[in-house]
């Protein structure tokens, strides 16, 4: 039976390249980006094309190496994510802002006091941060060092408003709102005579609650 490794990690293919391999990958990606700009294509289209035999031969074995091909795909995906504007990317960023919670960045210490820790924040949670300020006081000798950490999230309400406009949730003609406004308002109010006993009033109240 194969032993189970104690740790499993995912390393960047690009960071594993040797100097010569890195130089080749950089040149390949730069040429691909230039060609895509000339043709008016998205850089991600490179990943869906067959590499010409002449390019493979000219690579002198570089493209035969799986780590080199993985690094090229990694770099092209990074460029695509950074440069290509899509509706999905816009909505994703709005959702990062709209649904961020202060609890994503806050921990509670053993003394019961809250403190902020960004070490475990995901890239999506970090995208919701508008600004970070760090102030240090004291020299650590005559005065103890104290650090003041402050960060501000982007405006959640603005992000939610934009998402509502995009999904049509703020439109009175939205099917959801039409269904809500068309629902009849129940009138469960009952008029009790002034002489009714407390027992009878309690019975009537219970019957209203139970339908």
Secondary structure, DSSP 8 states (H G I E B T S, - for coil): -----S------TGGG--HHHHHHHHHHHHHHHHHHHHHT--GGGGGGS---HHHHHHTTTGGGSHHHHHHHHHHHHHHHHHH---HHHHHHHHHHHHT--GGGTEEE-TTS-EEE--TT--HHHHTTEEEEEEEEE--SSSS--EEEEEEEE--HHHHHHHHHHHHTTT-TTSHHHHHHHHS----------TT--HHHHHHHHHHHHT-
